[in-house]
């Protein structure tokens, strides 16, 4: 699951990024509101953690802008302010939840799970192609032959493939969606994770396969 963290305090941003990545989230970081809007304009995220007091464009304005464009992405607002009026302003602007600094990391994680759970449930918590099922809530890939719990990036790749069966997905698209524009990872990391998934599908006796199309990308196909 990919999150955008918009927080201008660099020390706090680094600490939150470490916490989120330890809990299997992929994180892109923006340090001001304008940067956050640019990230949201060009990429898709599963949720946004948005500080209210940011330079260039404040968090409330960012929230209003994305809601005005019809973007219903779950948003958790962070602020040092605790006044009721600030909470009301944020929620009325379209925030899903609100957390006042300082906060406990366990509460932050619980609130992220809660706000993204609704989106996941609405999108259907289970995908199935052929005899293979992917549980979005537990990250489990399964057939009647067994079950594997996928690592975060494995899950995201498999979710993309199973959400778009028979559709070609380029290596560049995997990189943009899962690793992010700022990643220093080499593009051959996509092939490495495809290899992991192929081995798991084979072990599960799946009747689907990830087919490589030379110089184009990968797609999920049912085997005969």
Secondary structure, DSSP 8 states (H G I E B T S, - for coil): -EEEEE-S-HHHHHHHHHHHHHTT-EEEEESSHHHHHHHHHH---SEEEEESS-SSS-HHHHHHHHHHTT----EEEEES---HHHHHHHHHTT-SEEEESS--HHHHHHHHHHHHHHHHHHT-SEEEETTEEEETTTTEEEETTEEEE--HHHHHHHHHHHHTTT--B-HHHHIIIII-TT----THHHHHHHHHHHHHHHHTT-SEEEEEETTTEEEEEE--
